[in-house]
Structures are given as C-alpha cells and as structure tokens.
C-alpha cells in the first residue's frame, strides 16, 4: 500500500491491492475529508487529508 500526499494537486492518493507490478485499487481524497486505511494494515487507522497536506 502507498499513501501519496500530492500538495501540488491538493489530494491524497491511496494505492492498494498490488498484483503483477500494478496497484488494482486507487482512491483519491480531497481536503476536508478523512479516510480509513484498509484492514490489511492490521489496525484501524484514520487519516485526515488536511493533516497530510499541511506543511
């Protein structure tokens, strides 16, 4: 899994479910939103986009 904070475009991209060198699942989150990482992390982890994009 990758969590990418893209400050230039003001979004957080989460890539999951790798298969054959590619990620099959891509979700995009925008400022003001929060999201929970997939259960495969092993714990409930909720992140806020604003916190990830702040400098």
PDB file of N, CA, C and O in Angstrom:
ATOM      1  N   UNK A   1       0.846  -1.160   0.000  1.00  0.00           N
ATOM      2  CA  UNK A   1       0.000   0.000   0.000  1.00  0.00           C
ATOM      3  C   UNK A   1       0.898   1.231   0.000  1.00  0.00           C
ATOM      4  O   UNK A   1       1.939   1.270   0.656  1.00  0.00           O
ATOM      5  N   UNK A   2       0.461   2.235  -0.757  1.00  0.00           N
ATOM      6  CA  UNK A   2       1.117   3.536  -0.763  1.00  0.00           C
ATOM      7  C   UNK A   2       0.080   4.598  -0.445  1.00  0.00           C
ATOM      8  O   UNK A   2      -1.053   4.538  -0.922  1.00  0.00           O
ATOM      9  N   UNK A   3       0.484   5.584   0.377  1.00  0.00           N
ATOM     10  CA  UNK A   3      -0.325   6.771   0.641  1.00  0.00           C
ATOM     11  C   UNK A   3       0.511   7.943   0.145  1.00  0.00           C
ATOM     12  O   UNK A   3       1.601   8.197   0.659  1.00  0.00           O
ATOM     13  N   UNK A   4       0.001   8.655  -0.855  1.00  0.00           N
ATOM     14  CA  UNK A   4       0.759   9.720  -1.501  1.00  0.00           C
ATOM     15  C   UNK A   4       0.064  11.050  -1.246  1.00  0.00           C
ATOM     16  O   UNK A   4      -1.090  11.237  -1.632  1.00  0.00           O
ATOM     17  N   UNK A   5       0.760  11.965  -0.604  1.00  0.00           N
ATOM     18  CA  UNK A   5       0.247  13.324  -0.400  1.00  0.00           C
ATOM     19  C   UNK A   5       0.707  14.200  -1.553  1.00  0.00           C
ATOM     20  O   UNK A   5       1.891  14.525  -1.652  1.00  0.00           O
ATOM     21  N   UNK A   6      -0.198  14.577  -2.408  1.00  0.00           N
ATOM     22  CA  UNK A   6       0.117  15.391  -3.589  1.00  0.00           C
ATOM     23  C   UNK A   6      -0.288  16.836  -3.310  1.00  0.00           C
ATOM     24  O   UNK A   6      -1.425  17.230  -3.568  1.00  0.00           O
ATOM     25  N   UNK A   7       0.640  17.613  -2.788  1.00  0.00           N
ATOM     26  CA  UNK A   7       0.342  19.017  -2.445  1.00  0.00           C
ATOM     27  C   UNK A   7       0.071  19.857  -3.682  1.00  0.00           C
ATOM     28  O   UNK A   7      -0.738  20.783  -3.634  1.00  0.00           O
ATOM     29  N   UNK A   8       0.725  19.551  -4.772  1.00  0.00           N
ATOM     30  CA  UNK A   8       0.531  20.331  -5.998  1.00  0.00           C
ATOM     31  C   UNK A   8      -0.926  20.279  -6.462  1.00  0.00           C
ATOM     32  O   UNK A   8      -1.473  21.288  -6.907  1.00  0.00           O
ATOM     33  N   UNK A   9      -1.551  19.108  -6.357  1.00  0.00           N
ATOM     34  CA  UNK A   9      -2.927  18.941  -6.814  1.00  0.00           C
ATOM     35  C   UNK A   9      -3.934  18.923  -5.660  1.00  0.00           C
ATOM     36  O   UNK A   9      -5.135  18.785  -5.889  1.00  0.00           O
ATOM     37  N   UNK A  10      -3.450  19.061  -4.420  1.00  0.00           N
ATOM     38  CA  UNK A  10      -4.326  19.135  -3.256  1.00  0.00           C
ATOM     39  C   UNK A  10      -5.148  17.881  -3.036  1.00  0.00           C
ATOM     40  O   UNK A  10      -6.362  17.945  -2.843  1.00  0.00           O
ATOM     41  N   UNK A  11      -4.470  16.727  -3.066  1.00  0.00           N
ATOM     42  CA  UNK A  11      -5.191  15.477  -2.854  1.00  0.00           C
ATOM     43  C   UNK A  11      -4.258  14.425  -2.264  1.00  0.00           C
ATOM     44  O   UNK A  11      -3.034  14.533  -2.343  1.00  0.00           O
ATOM     45  N   UNK A  12      -4.866  13.418  -1.678  1.00  0.00           N
ATOM     46  CA  UNK A  12      -4.121  12.263  -1.174  1.00  0.00           C
ATOM     47  C   UNK A  12      -4.595  11.052  -1.966  1.00  0.00           C
ATOM     48  O   UNK A  12      -5.795  10.817  -2.107  1.00  0.00           O
ATOM     49  N   UNK A  13      -3.654  10.303  -2.472  1.00  0.00           N
ATOM     50  CA  UNK A  13      -3.952   9.122  -3.284  1.00  0.00           C
ATOM     51  C   UNK A  13      -3.522   7.894  -2.490  1.00  0.00           C
ATOM     52  O   UNK A  13      -2.418   7.842  -1.948  1.00  0.00           O
ATOM     53  N   UNK A  14      -4.409   6.911  -2.431  1.00  0.00           N
ATOM     54  CA  UNK A  14      -4.099   5.658  -1.746  1.00  0.00           C
ATOM     55  C   UNK A  14      -4.135   4.541  -2.784  1.00  0.00           C
ATOM     56  O   UNK A  14      -5.144   4.319  -3.452  1.00  0.00           O
ATOM     57  N   UNK A  15      -3.013   3.848  -2.900  1.00  0.00           N
ATOM     58  CA  UNK A  15      -2.894   2.722  -3.832  1.00  0.00           C
ATOM     59  C   UNK A  15      -2.819   1.432  -3.016  1.00  0.00           C
ATOM     60  O   UNK A  15      -2.000   1.312  -2.105  1.00  0.00           O
ATOM     61  N   UNK A  16      -3.678   0.472  -3.348  1.00  0.00           N
ATOM     62  CA  UNK A  16      -3.699  -0.797  -2.624  1.00  0.00           C
ATOM     63  C   UNK A  16      -3.902  -1.949  -3.604  1.00  0.00           C
ATOM     64  O   UNK A  16      -4.091  -1.745  -4.803  1.00  0.00           O
ATOM     65  N   UNK A  17      -3.858  -3.138  -3.071  1.00  0.00           N
ATOM     66  CA  UNK A  17      -4.128  -4.361  -3.822  1.00  0.00           C
ATOM     67  C   UNK A  17      -3.133  -4.567  -4.963  1.00  0.00           C
ATOM     68  O   UNK A  17      -3.529  -4.618  -6.127  1.00  0.00           O
ATOM     69  N   UNK A  18      -1.824  -4.685  -4.633  1.00  0.00           N
ATOM     70  CA  UNK A  18      -0.828  -4.889  -5.692  1.00  0.00           C
ATOM     71  C   UNK A  18      -0.966  -6.260  -6.347  1.00  0.00           C
ATOM     72  O   UNK A  18      -1.240  -7.265  -5.691  1.00  0.00           O
ATOM     73  N   UNK A  19      -0.769  -6.263  -7.640  1.00  0.00           N
ATOM     74  CA  UNK A  19      -0.828  -7.513  -8.402  1.00  0.00           C
ATOM     75  C   UNK A  19      -0.038  -7.339  -9.698  1.00  0.00           C
ATOM     76  O   UNK A  19      -0.299  -6.417 -10.471  1.00  0.00           O
ATOM     77  N   UNK A  20       0.910  -8.212  -9.927  1.00  0.00           N
ATOM     78  CA  UNK A  20       1.732  -8.179 -11.152  1.00  0.00           C
ATOM     79  C   UNK A  20       2.359  -6.810 -11.402  1.00  0.00           C
ATOM     80  O   UNK A  20       2.353  -6.318 -12.531  1.00  0.00           O
ATOM     81  N   UNK A  21       2.894  -6.201 -10.361  1.00  0.00           N
ATOM     82  CA  UNK A  21       3.606  -4.934 -10.510  1.00  0.00           C
ATOM     83  C   UNK A  21       2.729  -3.700 -10.629  1.00  0.00           C
ATOM     84  O   UNK A  21       3.239  -2.606 -10.872  1.00  0.00           O
ATOM     85  N   UNK A  22       1.420  -3.852 -10.464  1.00  0.00           N
ATOM     86  CA  UNK A  22       0.498  -2.707 -10.532  1.00  0.00           C
ATOM     87  C   UNK A  22      -0.431  -2.728  -9.328  1.00  0.00           C
ATOM     88  O   UNK A  22      -0.629  -3.768  -8.700  1.00  0.00           O
ATOM     89  N   UNK A  23      -0.991  -1.583  -9.016  1.00  0.00           N
ATOM     90  CA  UNK A  23      -1.977  -1.488  -7.943  1.00  0.00           C
ATOM     91  C   UNK A  23      -3.365  -1.465  -8.557  1.00  0.00           C
ATOM     92  O   UNK A  23      -3.674  -0.625  -9.401  1.00  0.00           O
ATOM     93  N   UNK A  24      -4.201  -2.408  -8.117  1.00  0.00           N
ATOM     94  CA  UNK A  24      -5.532  -2.540  -8.716  1.00  0.00           C
ATOM     95  C   UNK A  24      -6.557  -1.580  -8.128  1.00  0.00           C
ATOM     96  O   UNK A  24      -7.600  -1.339  -8.736  1.00  0.00           O
ATOM     97  N   UNK A  25      -6.271  -1.032  -6.950  1.00  0.00           N
ATOM     98  CA  UNK A  25      -7.225  -0.122  -6.317  1.00  0.00           C
ATOM     99  C   UNK A  25      -6.564   1.226  -6.085  1.00  0.00           C
ATOM    100  O   UNK A  25      -5.469   1.310  -5.530  1.00  0.00           O
ATOM    101  N   UNK A  26      -7.243   2.276  -6.516  1.00  0.00           N
ATOM    102  CA  UNK A  26      -6.744   3.648  -6.369  1.00  0.00           C
ATOM    103  C   UNK A  26      -7.901   4.501  -5.853  1.00  0.00           C
ATOM    104  O   UNK A  26      -8.971   4.541  -6.460  1.00  0.00           O
ATOM    105  N   UNK A  27      -7.679   5.182  -4.728  1.00  0.00           N
ATOM    106  CA  UNK A  27      -8.708   6.092  -4.227  1.00  0.00           C
ATOM    107  C   UNK A  27      -8.094   7.463  -4.023  1.00  0.00           C
ATOM    108  O   UNK A  27      -6.936   7.584  -3.623  1.00  0.00           O
ATOM    109  N   UNK A  28      -8.872   8.485  -4.298  1.00  0.00           N
ATOM    110  CA  UNK A  28      -8.409   9.869  -4.194  1.00  0.00           C
ATOM    111  C   UNK A  28      -9.246  10.576  -3.129  1.00  0.00           C
ATOM    112  O   UNK A  28     -10.472  10.470  -3.115  1.00  0.00           O
ATOM    113  N   UNK A  29      -8.568  11.292  -2.246  1.00  0.00           N
ATOM    114  CA  UNK A  29      -9.231  12.002  -1.151  1.00  0.00           C
ATOM    115  C   UNK A  29      -8.815  13.470  -1.191  1.00  0.00           C
ATOM    116  O   UNK A  29      -7.657  13.794  -1.455  1.00  0.00           O
ATOM    117  N   UNK A  30      -9.770  14.342  -0.927  1.00  0.00           N
ATOM    118  CA  UNK A  30      -9.554  15.789  -1.052  1.00  0.00           C
ATOM    119  C   UNK A  30      -9.604  16.472   0.315  1.00  0.00           C
ATOM    120  O   UNK A  30     -10.106  15.898   1.281  1.00  0.00           O
ATOM    121  N   UNK A  31      -9.083  17.702   0.393  1.00  0.00           N
ATOM    122  CA  UNK A  31      -9.116  18.439   1.663  1.00  0.00           C
ATOM    123  C   UNK A  31     -10.526  18.461   2.268  1.00  0.00           C
ATOM    124  O   UNK A  31     -11.529  18.561   1.561  1.00  0.00           O
ATOM    125  N   UNK A  32     -10.561  18.366   3.592  1.00  0.00           N
ATOM    126  CA  UNK A  32     -11.828  18.325   4.302  1.00  0.00           C
ATOM    127  C   UNK A  32     -12.326  16.910   4.527  1.00  0.00           C
ATOM    128  O   UNK A  32     -13.267  16.692   5.291  1.00  0.00           O
ATOM    129  N   UNK A  33     -11.703  15.954   3.870  1.00  0.00           N
ATOM    130  CA  UNK A  33     -12.105  14.555   4.006  1.00  0.00           C
ATOM    131  C   UNK A  33     -11.166  13.817   4.954  1.00  0.00           C
ATOM    132  O   UNK A  33     -10.033  14.239   5.186  1.00  0.00           O
ATOM    133  N   UNK A  34     -11.653  12.724   5.486  1.00  0.00           N
ATOM    134  CA  UNK A  34     -10.807  11.780   6.202  1.00  0.00           C
ATOM    135  C   UNK A  34     -11.102  10.408   5.611  1.00  0.00           C
ATOM    136  O   UNK A  34     -12.127  10.213   4.957  1.00  0.00           O
ATOM    137  N   UNK A  35     -10.201   9.459   5.844  1.00  0.00           N
ATOM    138  CA  UNK A  35     -10.383   8.119   5.301  1.00  0.00           C
ATOM    139  C   UNK A  35      -9.703   7.121   6.214  1.00  0.00           C
ATOM    140  O   UNK A  35      -8.805   7.467   6.982  1.00  0.00           O
ATOM    141  N   UNK A  36     -10.140   5.886   6.120  1.00  0.00           N
ATOM    142  CA  UNK A  36      -9.587   4.797   6.918  1.00  0.00           C
ATOM    143  C   UNK A  36      -8.759   3.904   5.996  1.00  0.00           C
ATOM    144  O   UNK A  36      -9.203   3.523   4.913  1.00  0.00           O
ATOM    145  N   UNK A  37      -7.552   3.580   6.448  1.00  0.00           N
ATOM    146  CA  UNK A  37      -6.704   2.688   5.664  1.00  0.00           C
ATOM    147  C   UNK A  37      -7.312   1.291   5.645  1.00  0.00           C
ATOM    148  O   UNK A  37      -8.056   0.930   6.556  1.00  0.00           O
ATOM    149  N   UNK A  38      -7.004   0.505   4.623  1.00  0.00           N
ATOM    150  CA  UNK A  38      -7.552  -0.845   4.515  1.00  0.00           C
ATOM    151  C   UNK A  38      -7.209  -1.707   5.737  1.00  0.00           C
ATOM    152  O   UNK A  38      -6.205  -1.479   6.411  1.00  0.00           O
ATOM    153  N   UNK A  39      -8.049  -2.682   6.003  1.00  0.00           N
ATOM    154  CA  UNK A  39      -7.864  -3.577   7.152  1.00  0.00           C
ATOM    155  C   UNK A  39      -6.545  -4.328   7.110  1.00  0.00           C
ATOM    156  O   UNK A  39      -6.078  -4.805   8.144  1.00  0.00           O
ATOM    157  N   UNK A  40      -5.940  -4.442   5.946  1.00  0.00           N
ATOM    158  CA  UNK A  40      -4.675  -5.167   5.824  1.00  0.00           C
ATOM    159  C   UNK A  40      -3.554  -4.525   6.636  1.00  0.00           C
ATOM    160  O   UNK A  40      -2.519  -5.150   6.864  1.00  0.00           O
ATOM    161  N   UNK A  41      -3.753  -3.285   7.072  1.00  0.00           N
ATOM    162  CA  UNK A  41      -2.763  -2.605   7.910  1.00  0.00           C
ATOM    163  C   UNK A  41      -2.667  -3.294   9.266  1.00  0.00           C
ATOM    164  O   UNK A  41      -1.608  -3.272   9.894  1.00  0.00           O
ATOM    165  N   UNK A  42      -3.752  -3.903   9.725  1.00  0.00           N
ATOM    166  CA  UNK A  42      -3.735  -4.621  10.986  1.00  0.00           C
ATOM    167  C   UNK A  42      -4.328  -3.855  12.154  1.00  0.00           C
ATOM    168  O   UNK A  42      -4.417  -4.382  13.263  1.00  0.00           O
ATOM    169  N   UNK A  43      -4.733  -2.622  11.916  1.00  0.00           N
ATOM    170  CA  UNK A  43      -5.364  -1.786  12.937  1.00  0.00           C
ATOM    171  C   UNK A  43      -6.204  -0.738  12.224  1.00  0.00           C
ATOM    172  O   UNK A  43      -5.981  -0.446  11.050  1.00  0.00           O
ATOM    173  N   UNK A  44      -7.169  -0.175  12.939  1.00  0.00           N
ATOM    174  CA  UNK A  44      -7.969   0.894  12.339  1.00  0.00           C
ATOM    175  C   UNK A  44      -7.152   2.178  12.377  1.00  0.00           C
ATOM    176  O   UNK A  44      -6.844   2.696  13.450  1.00  0.00           O
ATOM    177  N   UNK A  45      -6.808   2.682  11.211  1.00  0.00           N
ATOM    178  CA  UNK A  45      -6.020   3.905  11.085  1.00  0.00           C
ATOM    179  C   UNK A  45      -6.819   4.883  10.244  1.00  0.00           C
ATOM    180  O   UNK A  45      -7.043   4.659   9.055  1.00  0.00           O
ATOM    181  N   UNK A  46      -7.249   5.976  10.876  1.00  0.00           N
ATOM    182  CA  UNK A  46      -7.996   7.013  10.166  1.00  0.00           C
ATOM    183  C   UNK A  46      -7.094   8.227   9.987  1.00  0.00           C
ATOM    184  O   UNK A  46      -6.458   8.686  10.936  1.00  0.00           O
ATOM    185  N   UNK A  47      -7.044   8.737   8.777  1.00  0.00           N
ATOM    186  CA  UNK A  47      -6.191   9.877   8.458  1.00  0.00           C
ATOM    187  C   UNK A  47      -7.036  11.022   7.912  1.00  0.00           C
ATOM    188  O   UNK A  47      -8.044  10.802   7.242  1.00  0.00           O
ATOM    189  N   UNK A  48      -6.612  12.238   8.207  1.00  0.00           N
ATOM    190  CA  UNK A  48      -7.266  13.431   7.676  1.00  0.00           C
ATOM    191  C   UNK A  48      -6.405  14.011   6.561  1.00  0.00           C
ATOM    192  O   UNK A  48      -5.200  14.202   6.725  1.00  0.00           O
ATOM    193  N   UNK A  49      -7.032  14.286   5.437  1.00  0.00           N
ATOM    194  CA  UNK A  49      -6.311  14.816   4.288  1.00  0.00           C
ATOM    195  C   UNK A  49      -5.614  16.123   4.645  1.00  0.00           C
ATOM    196  O   UNK A  49      -4.455  16.324   4.283  1.00  0.00           O
ATOM    197  N   UNK A  50      -6.304  17.010   5.348  1.00  0.00           N
ATOM    198  CA  UNK A  50      -5.702  18.300   5.701  1.00  0.00           C
ATOM    199  C   UNK A  50      -4.406  18.137   6.482  1.00  0.00           C
ATOM    200  O   UNK A  50      -3.456  18.891   6.271  1.00  0.00           O
ATOM    201  N   UNK A  51      -4.357  17.153   7.388  1.00  0.00           N
ATOM    202  CA  UNK A  51      -3.145  16.918   8.162  1.00  0.00           C
ATOM    203  C   UNK A  51      -2.007  16.415   7.295  1.00  0.00           C
ATOM    204  O   UNK A  51      -0.852  16.788   7.498  1.00  0.00           O
ATOM    205  N   UNK A  52      -2.332  15.572   6.333  1.00  0.00           N
ATOM    206  CA  UNK A  52      -1.295  15.031   5.465  1.00  0.00           C
ATOM    207  C   UNK A  52      -0.750  16.063   4.488  1.00  0.00           C
ATOM    208  O   UNK A  52       0.414  15.991   4.091  1.00  0.00           O
ATOM    209  N   UNK A  53      -1.583  17.020   4.099  1.00  0.00           N
ATOM    210  CA  UNK A  53      -1.148  18.010   3.113  1.00  0.00           C
ATOM    211  C   UNK A  53      -0.562  19.277   3.735  1.00  0.00           C
ATOM    212  O   UNK A  53       0.012  20.105   3.028  1.00  0.00           O
ATOM    213  N   UNK A  54      -0.702  19.431   5.051  1.00  0.00           N
ATOM    214  CA  UNK A  54      -0.172  20.652   5.682  1.00  0.00           C
ATOM    215  C   UNK A  54       1.347  20.638   5.648  1.00  0.00           C
ATOM    216  O   UNK A  54       1.974  19.579   5.670  1.00  0.00           O
ATOM    217  N   UNK A  55       1.917  21.812   5.595  1.00  0.00           N
ATOM    218  CA  UNK A  55       3.392  21.914   5.511  1.00  0.00           C
ATOM    219  C   UNK A  55       4.004  22.010   6.858  1.00  0.00           C
ATOM    220  O   UNK A  55       5.226  22.102   6.976  1.00  0.00           O
TER     221      UNK A  55
END
